[in-house]
Amino acid sequence: MAVKEKCFFSVVTAAYNAEMWLDSYFRSLEKQTFSFENIQIILVNDGSADKTGDMIHQWAKKYPRNIVFLSLPHRGISAARNAGLKYVEGEWVTFIDADDFVAEDYFEQVWNFIQGNSFNGNTLACNMLIYEEKTGNNVNAHELNYKFKKSGIVDVFNNPEYVQISCASSFFRTKQIKELGLSFDERVSIFEDGLFIGTMLLQTKNYEIAFLKEAVYLYRKSLLNNEQSQLSWQNE
């Protein structure tokens, strides 16, 4: 699917000791039904002590046109995402975690919704399934998945049960982020995603979020990534 020379989507990913999962992450983006070259990927190596930086470098050499590689001292997920935000060019940005991956039609589903609906909100939320690494199964067991019984647009001010707390499985309108000067609060080590989304809603006073059942984000469940990846940031 060709869109235009400038990427329509941007992905900002903070990677910390993620060598175990990066190839899976990249392959899920590389084989998207939506043109991979129309997805800008900004990888921020947050001072990893393993081969994360080397792996990102190899993928960036393979796709220099649309992969941006940044390497920083270890400062945490919020600081790493903020560094990546400065390079975002796409109209919509998301923050896929380095130890997770997405379904092959993930970006196409989001694209189709944006093109086919009059959506004036600034946030789209995607259906998060749990990938059990031990069994290889995708499980619809997330406690907030009642929001994805069907796709639609919800005013979350009037329907607070539709709270969205994951930036990894959400897309945001880049223009709005830049106009607000919105960033992740680097003082916060827990619930930084919820704070980011809540600030977006409150500052714009636009409480519409689109919930996309068909766009599937796969959250990896394994003992290793609980110890080494995203939770490593939170336990500092």
C-alpha positions in Angstrom: 0.0 0.0 0.0 1.7 3.2 -1.2 0.8 6.4 0.6 3.4 9.1 0.0 7.0 9.8 0.5 6.7 11.1 4.0 5.7 8.4 6.4 2.1 8.5 7.6 2.9 6.6 10.9 5.8 6.9 13.3 6.7 4.4 16.0 8.8 5.5 18.9 10.3 2.6 20.9 12.4 2.7 24.0 14.6 -0.4 24.2 16.4 -1.5 27.4 18.1 -4.9 27.4 15.7 -6.1 24.8 18.0 -8.3 22.6 15.8 -11.3 23.3 12.8 -9.8 21.5 14.0 -7.2 19.0 14.0 -9.5 16.0 10.4 -10.5 16.7 9.5 -6.8 17.1 11.2 -5.8 13.8 9.8 -8.7 11.8 6.3 -7.9 12.8 6.8 -4.4 11.4 8.7 -5.5 8.4 5.9 -7.8 7.2 3.0 -5.4 7.7 0.3 -5.3 5.0 0.7 -1.6 5.2 3.9 -0.5 3.4 6.8 -0.8 5.8 8.5 2.1 4.1 5.6 4.3 5.0 6.2 3.6 8.7 9.0 5.7 10.4 10.6 3.7 13.3 12.6 5.6 15.9 14.5 3.2 18.2 16.0 4.6 21.3 18.6 2.4 23.1 18.3 3.4 26.7 21.8 2.5 27.9 21.3 -1.3 27.4 24.0 -3.6 28.8 23.4 -6.3 26.3 23.4 -6.4 22.5 20.3 -4.2 22.0 22.3 -1.4 20.4 24.1 -3.7 18.0 20.8 -5.3 16.9 19.1 -2.0 16.3 22.1 -0.8 14.3 21.9 -3.8 12.0 18.2 -3.2 11.3 18.9 0.5 10.7 21.6 -0.4 8.2 19.0 -2.6 6.4 16.4 0.1 6.3 18.2 3.5 6.5 15.3 5.3 4.8 12.8 4.9 7.7 14.6 3.7 10.8 16.2 6.2 13.1 18.6 4.9 15.8 19.4 6.9 18.9 21.6 5.7 21.8 21.4 7.4 25.2 22.7 6.8 28.7 20.2 4.8 30.8 17.5 7.3 32.0 14.3 5.4 31.8 11.4 4.8 29.4 9.9 8.3 29.6 13.2 10.1 28.9 13.9 7.7 26.0 10.5 8.2 24.5 10.8 12.0 24.8 14.2 11.8 22.9 12.5 9.9 20.2 9.5 12.3 19.9 11.8 15.0 18.6 12.3 13.0 15.4 8.7 12.1 14.7 7.6 13.0 11.2 4.4 10.9 10.8 0.9 12.3 11.1 0.2 9.7 13.8 2.6 8.3 16.4 2.6 5.2 18.6 4.9 3.7 21.2 5.2 0.0 20.7 7.3 -1.7 23.4 10.5 -3.5 22.3 9.5 -6.8 23.8 6.0 -6.8 22.1 4.8 -7.1 18.5 1.8 -6.5 16.4 -0.5 -8.4 14.0 0.4 -8.2 10.3 -2.5 -5.9 9.4 -2.1 -3.7 12.5 -1.2 -0.5 10.7 -3.6 -1.2 7.8 -6.5 -1.5 10.2 -5.6 1.8 11.8 -5.2 3.4 8.3 -8.5 2.1 7.1 -10.3 3.5 10.2 -8.7 6.9 9.8 -9.5 7.1 6.1 -13.1 5.7 6.5 -14.3 7.7 9.4 -14.8 11.3 10.4 -12.8 11.1 13.5 -11.9 14.4 15.2 -10.2 12.9 18.3 -6.5 12.7 19.0 -6.2 9.1 20.3 -6.9 5.7 18.8 -6.7 2.6 21.1 -6.0 -0.9 19.7 -7.0 -4.3 20.9 -4.4 -5.8 23.2 -4.1 -9.5 23.4 -1.7 -11.4 25.6 0.9 -13.5 23.8 1.9 -16.4 26.0 5.5 -17.1 25.1 5.5 -20.5 26.7 2.6 -21.8 24.6 2.7 -19.5 21.6 -1.0 -18.7 22.1 -2.7 -15.3 21.8 -5.1 -14.9 24.7 -7.9 -12.4 25.1 -7.5 -12.1 28.8 -6.6 -8.4 29.4 -8.8 -7.0 32.2 -9.7 -3.9 30.0 -10.6 -5.8 26.9 -14.3 -5.3 27.4 -13.7 -2.0 25.5 -13.0 -3.9 22.3 -16.2 -5.9 21.8 -16.7 -3.8 18.7 -14.9 -0.9 17.1 -16.2 2.6 17.6 -15.7 6.1 19.0 -16.3 6.8 22.6 -16.5 10.0 24.6 -14.6 8.8 27.7 -15.6 11.9 29.7 -19.1 10.5 29.8 -18.0 6.9 29.7 -15.0 6.7 32.2 -15.1 2.9 32.1 -13.4 3.2 28.7 -10.2 4.5 30.3 -7.1 3.9 28.1 -3.8 3.5 30.0 -1.4 2.1 27.4 0.5 4.3 25.0 2.1 1.2 23.5 -1.2 0.1 22.0 -2.4 3.6 21.1 -1.9 6.1 18.3 -1.8 9.9 18.8 -2.2 12.8 16.5 1.4 14.2 16.2 0.2 17.7 15.4 -1.6 17.9 18.7 1.3 16.6 20.7 3.6 19.2 19.2 1.0 22.0 19.6 0.7 21.2 23.3 4.4 20.6 23.8 3.3 17.3 25.4 5.9 14.9 26.7 6.2 12.0 29.1 6.8 13.1 32.7 10.3 11.8 33.5 9.7 12.1 37.2 7.0 9.3 37.0 8.1 5.7 36.9 4.7 4.1 37.2 1.6 4.9 35.2 3.4 7.3 32.9 1.2 6.2 30.0 -2.0 7.0 31.8 -0.7 10.4 32.7 0.3 11.2 29.1 -3.1 10.1 27.7 -5.0 11.9 30.5 -3.1 15.1 29.9 -3.8 14.9 26.2 -7.6 14.6 26.9 -7.7 17.3 29.5 -5.6 19.9 27.7 -7.5 19.5 24.4 -10.9 19.1 26.1 -11.5 16.5 23.3 -12.5 13.3 25.1 -13.1 11.1 22.0 -11.1 7.9 21.7 -11.5 5.5 18.8 -11.3 1.8 20.0 -10.3 -0.6 17.2 -11.1 -4.2 17.8 -9.5 -5.4 14.5 -6.1 -3.7 15.2 -4.4 -6.3 17.4 -1.4 -5.5 19.6 0.4 -8.5 21.2 1.7 -8.0 24.7 4.3 -10.6 25.4 4.0 -12.5 28.6 7.2 -14.3 29.8 9.2 -14.5 33.0 12.3 -13.1 31.2 10.7 -9.9 29.9 9.1 -9.2 33.3 12.6 -9.3 34.8 14.7 -7.6 32.1 12.6 -5.2 30.0 9.7 -2.9 30.8 9.5 -3.7 34.5 13.3 -3.1 34.8 12.5 0.6 34.2 9.7 0.6 36.8 11.8 -1.0 39.6 14.5 1.6 39.6 
